[in-house]
Amino acid sequence: MAVMEEMKNEMERDVASRFYAEKYISNGYCMHYHRNIEIYGVISGKVAVSVAGRQATLTAGQIAVIDGLENHSYEADGAAEVFFFHIGTRYCSKLYALFPDH
């Protein structure tokens, strides 16, 4: 697996009222961060995921949950069918109130 060195700040497109979902074919995505929570999942294929310095390999049916401002990247073994949800901070206020330290 090649190491992705680039760090991308995606906070400009990542506003509090954003709720977005997408499904696509991917070979990976460079290290990046944004404010909103992200749920990333694999439909088919295998993806190496790095989140806040921790690594895991996801296969079909598995997901990763990435908290706001956590550095994360993805690298697929070939091409993988993946999806993600970005959940704006506006929609998470009750969750943050229940779990203020997490």
Steps between C-alpha positions, in 0.01 A plus 500: 500500500640839401499778756297808405699805609269784397276660770182662374288746700136454395336732753390755235240263354414352836235721659287429809181447297658250259348154480639324197524142374683359200578156354787457252790287373826601667868414506551711813513855632786699648535594867243769581282645774175691538262613777215262438469139607548252217370146467704317236412153378604234252246336270749283312877470498755565773607840636783586739375778728712728716315704764688715753809280467313168531484261205241242405397310191133515405324249275144475368243596764743672738507868595723752675365794699726805490452780751528864397856629446656150506762448228401208279582339166398202290689274262319232303649171391419557131162667458239479775135598508459727803260750655514779752268721700607842626287605796514870585560616854151657503354147498728372776433755775284261709762226468775741609284612795458139617870415456694826545839333549483255208 
